[in-house]
Amino acid sequence: MGKFLLSVMLITIWLVPANGLVVRSGNSVVIQQDEVIDDDLFAFARSVKISGKVNGDIFAFAQEVVIENDVNGSIYAGGGQIKIDVEKCRSIWAFCGSLDSDAKVERNLLFFGGQLKTGNNNNINKDIIVFGGEINLNGEVQGKVKGNMGRINLNAQIGDADINADEVNIGAGTVVKRNLIIKSSKEPVIDPNAHILGKTDYQKTGEKTQKRKTGLSGFIQWLFFFSKLIIGMILVALFKPYIKSTSEALRISTWKSLGVGFLTVIVIPVITGITFATIIGIPIAIFGLFVFLTLAYVSGIVFAAGFGEWLISRFKKDGKIAPILSFIIGFIMICLISLIPFIGFFIRLAVFFFGTGMIVILVHRLWKNLPKTMES
């Protein structure tokens, strides 16, 4: 038992950053230009503006995020609109509606979202990995451009590319040092002045058509829909007070929910993988896997209840809102929005992050109030 606890302690020490943490939250978070933060920065608010220097990683989650100074670490950002204009950062991970980047990135840029635009001064030393709707690439990418997207307008100097998109436009300012691989249902438009030094490989894909699900696959899809709807209604009825608390967390701490959920989804698999590598840590790894899969399922139910309550409150200003009704409306709306091409994947991802964050915030509040409950 002693060896087991020692192993857990060593793993925990290894996971905790050597430097400290700076947490800023509220309606608006502003880091002034003359301010220097020598730790990792966590910012949760409706709007976040970081003009000061950060000697650590940045975790920013808000409706609007602006980062415009050197970062001696990586940037992890999520929200509505994100703008990054820095002379230095290690890497960028962005989950958002739109990202405007004019940054010098030492490693990779990973983007999940609607629109991505890189400026002429944008420089990525390794790869750019994109899953989004409309992509406008300028500047320079030393490595590979890859991913799945709706439309890409390429006007940059890149190493090579492996692009899967509905529409591909290669501009006159494009320089591809190695090979250009394009998978698309439409033939790419390549400007005669574009320079492709390697080979160009165009692979035509089938037209994407929305077909009504029939047969066994359609039956299974409807079965999953109704089973989750029924299970969700049962859980909401059984845990009504807690569902109300999670809905309140979404309403009051919207972007904090997103940030906490994102970090939880990242941390649990890391801890699970590390503990699984040790024989004595296998029970913890199995428990971590169970927690992760449970969150993946329950988070959608929790978020649907909070989202449905928010939708109803737009029309019903007075009176109580029934949690079960909130869940049914929220669940159906999320399912409908998830059917939209390209957007659907990001909606499901956002639901996972938000719902997980709402659950973690609830557990944290219950833990804080536990001594008071025991005393009473």
C-alpha positions as CSV (number, residue, x, y, z in Angstrom):
1,M,0.0,0.0,0.0
2,G,2.8,2.4,0.8
3,K,4.5,1.8,-2.5
4,F,1.2,2.4,-4.3
5,L,0.7,5.8,-2.5
6,L,4.3,6.7,-3.2
7,S,3.8,6.0,-6.9
8,V,0.6,8.1,-7.0
9,M,2.4,11.0,-5.3
10,L,5.4,10.9,-7.7
11,I,3.0,10.9,-10.7
12,T,1.1,13.8,-9.2
13,I,4.3,15.8,-8.7
14,W,5.4,15.0,-12.2
15,L,2.1,16.3,-13.6
16,V,2.0,19.5,-11.6
17,P,3.8,22.4,-13.4
18,A,7.1,23.5,-11.9
19,N,5.9,27.1,-12.0
20,G,2.8,28.4,-10.4
21,L,-0.6,29.3,-11.8
22,V,-2.3,32.7,-12.2
23,V,-6.0,32.5,-12.6
24,R,-8.0,35.5,-13.8
25,S,-11.8,35.5,-14.2
26,G,-14.8,37.8,-14.3
27,N,-16.8,39.7,-16.9
28,S,-13.6,41.0,-18.5
29,V,-9.9,40.1,-18.1
30,V,-7.2,42.5,-19.2
31,I,-3.5,42.0,-18.8
32,Q,-1.8,45.4,-19.4
33,Q,1.1,45.9,-21.7
34,D,3.5,46.7,-18.9
35,E,2.5,43.6,-16.8
36,V,4.7,40.5,-16.8
37,I,3.3,37.1,-15.7
38,D,6.0,34.6,-14.8
39,D,3.6,31.7,-14.5
40,D,1.0,29.8,-16.5
41,L,-2.1,32.0,-17.0
42,F,-5.7,30.8,-16.9
43,A,-8.2,33.4,-18.0
44,F,-12.0,32.8,-18.0
45,A,-14.3,35.7,-18.9
46,R,-16.7,37.2,-21.5
47,S,-13.7,39.0,-23.0
48,V,-10.0,38.4,-22.5
49,K,-7.2,40.8,-23.7
50,I,-3.6,39.9,-23.0
51,S,-1.2,42.7,-23.9
52,G,1.5,41.9,-21.3
53,K,4.3,39.3,-21.5
54,V,3.5,35.8,-20.3
55,N,6.4,33.5,-19.3
56,G,4.3,30.3,-19.4
57,D,1.4,28.8,-21.1
58,I,-1.9,30.6,-21.7
59,F,-5.3,29.0,-21.3
60,A,-7.9,31.6,-22.4
61,F,-11.6,30.9,-22.8
62,A,-14.0,33.7,-23.7
63,Q,-16.4,35.0,-26.2
64,E,-13.6,37.3,-27.5
65,V,-9.9,36.6,-26.9
66,V,-7.0,39.0,-28.0
67,I,-3.4,38.0,-27.3
68,E,-0.7,40.5,-28.5
69,N,2.6,40.1,-26.8
70,D,5.4,37.5,-26.5
71,V,4.4,34.2,-24.9
72,N,7.2,31.9,-23.6
73,G,4.9,28.9,-23.8
74,S,1.9,27.6,-25.7
75,I,-1.5,29.2,-26.3
76,Y,-4.7,27.1,-25.7
77,A,-7.7,29.2,-26.5
78,G,-11.4,28.6,-27.0
79,G,-14.5,30.8,-27.6
80,G,-16.2,32.9,-30.3
81,Q,-13.6,35.2,-31.8
82,I,-9.8,34.8,-31.2
83,K,-7.1,37.1,-32.4
84,I,-3.4,36.2,-31.9
85,D,-0.6,38.7,-32.9
86,V,2.6,37.6,-31.1
87,E,6.2,37.6,-32.0
88,K,6.8,34.4,-30.2
89,C,5.0,31.4,-28.9
90,R,5.6,27.6,-28.7
91,S,2.4,26.4,-30.3
92,I,-1.3,27.3,-30.7
93,W,-4.4,25.2,-30.1
94,A,-7.6,27.0,-31.0
95,F,-11.2,25.8,-30.7
96,C,-13.4,28.7,-31.8
97,G,-15.8,30.3,-34.3
98,S,-13.0,32.4,-36.0
99,L,-9.3,32.7,-35.5
100,D,-7.2,35.6,-36.9
101,S,-3.5,34.7,-36.5
102,D,-0.4,36.8,-37.3
103,A,2.0,35.0,-35.0
104,K,5.4,33.4,-35.1
105,V,4.9,29.8,-33.9
106,E,7.9,27.6,-32.9
107,R,5.9,24.3,-33.4
108,N,2.4,23.6,-34.6
109,L,-0.9,25.4,-35.1
110,L,-4.0,23.2,-34.5
111,F,-7.4,24.7,-35.4
112,F,-10.9,23.4,-34.8
113,G,-13.6,25.9,-35.8
114,G,-15.4,27.9,-38.5
115,Q,-13.0,30.4,-40.0
116,L,-9.2,30.7,-39.9
117,K,-7.2,33.6,-41.4
118,T,-3.4,33.8,-41.1
119,G,-1.7,37.1,-41.9
120,N,1.3,37.8,-44.1
121,N,3.6,37.8,-41.0
122,N,2.3,34.5,-39.8
123,N,5.2,32.0,-39.5
124,I,4.8,28.3,-38.4
125,N,8.0,26.3,-38.0
126,K,6.3,23.0,-38.2
127,D,2.8,22.0,-39.3
128,I,-0.7,23.5,-39.4
129,I,-3.5,21.1,-38.8
130,V,-7.0,22.4,-39.7
131,F,-10.5,21.1,-39.2
132,G,-12.8,24.0,-40.2
133,G,-15.1,25.7,-42.6
134,E,-13.3,28.5,-44.5
135,I,-9.5,28.7,-44.4
136,N,-7.5,31.6,-45.7
137,L,-3.7,30.9,-45.4
138,N,-1.1,33.6,-45.9
139,G,2.5,33.9,-44.5
140,E,4.7,30.8,-44.2
141,V,4.5,27.3,-43.0
142,Q,7.8,25.4,-42.8
143,G,6.1,22.0,-42.5
144,K,2.9,20.5,-43.9
145,V,-0.6,22.0,-44.3
146,K,-3.2,19.2,-43.6
147,G,-6.7,18.6,-42.5
148,N,-10.4,18.7,-43.6
149,M,-12.1,21.9,-44.5
150,G,-15.0,23.3,-46.5
151,R,-13.0,25.8,-48.6
152,I,-9.3,26.8,-48.5
153,N,-7.7,29.8,-50.2
154,L,-4.0,29.2,-50.1
155,N,-1.6,32.1,-50.8
156,A,1.4,31.2,-48.6
157,Q,4.8,29.6,-48.7
158,I,4.6,26.1,-47.4
159,G,6.6,22.9,-47.2
160,D,3.9,20.5,-48.5
161,A,0.2,19.9,-48.2
162,D,-2.3,17.1,-47.8
163,I,-5.7,18.9,-48.2
164,N,-9.2,17.4,-48.0
165,A,-11.7,20.1,-49.0
166,D,-14.8,20.8,-51.0
167,E,-13.2,23.8,-52.7
168,V,-9.5,24.6,-53.2
169,N,-8.0,27.8,-54.5
170,I,-4.3,28.1,-55.0
171,G,-3.3,31.8,-55.3
172,A,-0.5,33.5,-57.2
173,G,1.6,34.0,-54.1
174,T,1.7,30.3,-53.3
175,V,5.0,28.4,-53.1
176,V,4.9,24.7,-52.3
177,K,8.5,23.4,-51.7
178,R,7.6,19.8,-51.9
179,N,4.4,17.9,-52.9
180,L,0.8,19.1,-53.1
181,I,-1.9,16.5,-52.5
182,I,-5.6,17.6,-52.9
183,K,-8.6,15.5,-52.2
184,S,-11.8,17.3,-53.4
185,S,-15.1,16.7,-55.2
186,K,-14.2,19.8,-57.4
187,E,-11.1,20.3,-59.4
188,P,-8.8,22.8,-57.7
189,V,-8.3,26.3,-59.1
190,I,-4.5,26.8,-59.4
191,D,-3.2,30.2,-60.5
192,P,-0.6,29.9,-63.3
193,N,1.9,32.0,-61.2
194,A,1.8,29.6,-58.2
195,H,5.1,27.7,-57.8
196,I,4.8,24.0,-56.9
197,L,8.3,22.5,-56.8
198,G,7.2,18.9,-56.2
199,K,4.4,16.9,-57.7
200,T,0.7,17.9,-57.7
201,D,-1.7,15.0,-57.0
202,Y,-5.4,15.7,-57.4
203,Q,-7.6,12.9,-56.1
204,K,-11.3,13.4,-57.0
205,T,-13.7,12.4,-54.2
206,G,-17.4,11.6,-54.5
207,E,-20.0,14.3,-54.3
208,K,-21.2,14.8,-50.8
209,T,-24.9,14.3,-50.7
210,Q,-27.2,14.1,-47.7
211,K,-29.2,10.9,-47.9
212,R,-32.0,9.9,-45.6
213,K,-30.8,7.1,-43.3
214,T,-32.7,3.9,-44.0
215,G,-32.5,0.3,-43.0
216,L,-30.4,-1.0,-40.1
217,S,-28.2,2.2,-39.9
218,G,-31.2,4.4,-39.6
219,F,-32.9,2.2,-37.1
220,I,-29.7,2.2,-34.9
221,Q,-29.4,6.0,-35.1
222,W,-33.0,6.5,-34.0
223,L,-32.5,3.9,-31.3
224,F,-29.5,5.8,-29.9
225,F,-31.5,9.1,-30.1
226,F,-34.5,7.8,-28.1
227,S,-32.5,5.8,-25.6
228,K,-30.4,8.8,-24.7
229,L,-33.5,11.0,-24.6
230,I,-35.2,8.6,-22.2
231,I,-32.1,8.0,-20.0
232,G,-31.5,11.8,-19.9
233,M,-35.1,12.4,-18.7
234,I,-34.7,9.8,-16.0
235,L,-31.4,11.3,-14.8
236,V,-32.8,14.8,-14.8
237,A,-35.8,13.7,-12.8
238,L,-33.6,11.8,-10.3
239,F,-31.0,14.6,-9.9
240,K,-33.1,17.7,-10.4
241,P,-31.3,19.9,-7.7
242,Y,-27.9,19.1,-9.2
243,I,-29.1,19.7,-12.8
244,K,-30.3,23.1,-11.7
245,S,-26.9,23.8,-10.2
246,T,-25.1,22.8,-13.4
247,S,-27.5,25.0,-15.4
248,E,-26.6,27.9,-13.1
249,A,-22.9,27.2,-13.7
250,L,-23.5,27.4,-17.4
251,R,-25.4,30.7,-17.1
252,I,-23.1,32.4,-14.6
253,S,-19.7,30.9,-15.5
254,T,-20.1,30.2,-19.2
255,W,-16.5,30.4,-20.3
256,K,-15.2,29.0,-17.1
257,S,-17.2,25.9,-17.8
258,L,-15.6,25.7,-21.3
259,G,-12.1,26.1,-19.9
260,V,-12.5,23.7,-17.0
261,G,-14.1,21.1,-19.4
262,F,-11.2,21.5,-21.9
263,L,-8.6,21.0,-19.2
264,T,-10.4,18.0,-17.7
265,V,-10.8,16.3,-21.1
266,I,-7.0,16.7,-21.7
267,V,-5.8,15.8,-18.2
268,I,-7.8,12.6,-17.6
269,P,-6.4,10.7,-20.6
270,V,-2.9,11.8,-19.7
271,I,-3.1,10.5,-16.1
272,T,-4.8,7.4,-17.3
273,G,-2.1,6.7,-19.8
274,I,0.7,7.3,-17.4
275,T,-0.8,5.2,-14.6
276,F,-1.6,2.3,-17.0
277,A,2.2,2.1,-17.8
278,T,2.8,0.9,-14.2
279,I,1.4,-2.4,-12.9
280,I,0.2,-0.9,-9.5
281,G,-1.4,2.0,-11.4
282,I,-3.7,-0.2,-13.6
283,P,-6.7,0.1,-11.2
284,I,-6.4,3.9,-11.3
285,A,-6.1,3.8,-15.1
286,I,-9.3,1.7,-15.3
287,F,-11.1,4.1,-13.0
288,G,-9.8,7.0,-15.1
289,L,-11.2,5.4,-18.3
290,F,-14.5,4.8,-16.6
291,V,-14.7,8.4,-15.5
292,F,-13.8,9.7,-19.0
293,L,-16.4,7.5,-20.7
294,T,-19.0,8.5,-18.1
295,L,-18.3,12.2,-18.7
296,A,-18.4,11.7,-22.5
297,Y,-22.0,10.4,-22.1
298,V,-23.4,12.4,-19.2
299,S,-21.9,15.8,-20.3
300,G,-24.3,15.9,-23.3
301,I,-27.3,15.4,-21.0
302,V,-26.1,18.1,-18.5
303,F,-25.3,20.6,-21.2
304,A,-28.7,20.0,-23.0
305,A,-30.6,20.8,-19.8
306,G,-28.6,24.1,-19.3
307,F,-28.9,25.0,-23.0
308,G,-32.6,24.3,-23.1
309,E,-33.2,26.4,-20.0
310,W,-31.3,29.3,-21.7
311,L,-33.4,28.9,-24.8
312,I,-36.7,28.9,-22.9
313,S,-35.6,31.9,-20.8
314,R,-35.3,33.9,-24.1
315,F,-39.1,33.7,-24.4
316,K,-40.4,33.0,-20.9
317,K,-39.3,35.9,-18.7
318,D,-41.4,34.9,-15.6
319,G,-42.0,31.7,-13.7
320,K,-40.1,28.5,-13.1
321,I,-38.7,26.4,-16.0
322,A,-39.1,22.7,-15.6
323,P,-35.7,20.9,-15.9
324,I,-37.1,18.0,-17.9
325,L,-38.7,20.4,-20.5
326,S,-35.4,22.3,-20.6
327,F,-33.5,19.0,-21.3
328,I,-35.9,17.8,-24.0
329,I,-35.8,21.1,-25.9
330,G,-32.0,21.5,-25.5
331,F,-31.3,17.9,-26.5
332,I,-33.5,18.1,-29.7
333,M,-31.9,21.4,-30.7
334,I,-28.4,20.1,-30.2
335,C,-29.2,17.0,-32.3
336,L,-30.6,19.1,-35.1
337,I,-27.6,21.5,-35.2
338,S,-25.2,18.6,-35.1
339,L,-26.6,17.4,-38.5
340,I,-25.2,20.5,-40.2
341,P,-22.0,19.5,-42.3
342,F,-18.7,20.7,-40.8
343,I,-20.4,22.5,-37.9
344,G,-21.8,19.3,-36.4
345,F,-18.4,18.0,-35.3
346,F,-17.5,21.2,-33.5
347,I,-20.9,21.4,-31.8
348,R,-20.5,17.9,-30.4
349,L,-17.0,18.8,-29.2
350,A,-18.2,22.0,-27.6
351,V,-21.0,20.1,-25.8
352,F,-18.4,17.7,-24.5
353,F,-16.2,20.5,-23.1
354,F,-19.1,22.6,-21.7
355,G,-20.9,19.7,-20.1
356,T,-17.7,18.3,-18.6
357,G,-16.8,21.7,-17.2
358,M,-20.3,22.1,-15.7
359,I,-20.0,18.7,-13.9
360,V,-16.5,19.5,-12.6
361,I,-17.7,22.9,-11.2
362,L,-20.6,21.2,-9.5
363,V,-18.4,18.6,-7.9
364,H,-16.0,21.3,-6.7
365,R,-18.9,23.3,-5.1
366,L,-20.2,20.1,-3.4
367,W,-16.7,19.3,-2.1
368,K,-16.3,22.8,-0.7
369,N,-19.7,22.7,1.0
370,L,-19.2,19.1,2.4
371,P,-17.7,20.2,5.8
372,K,-20.7,22.6,6.3
373,T,-23.1,19.8,5.4
374,M,-21.5,17.4,7.8
375,E,-21.5,19.9,10.7
376,S,-25.2,20.6,10.2
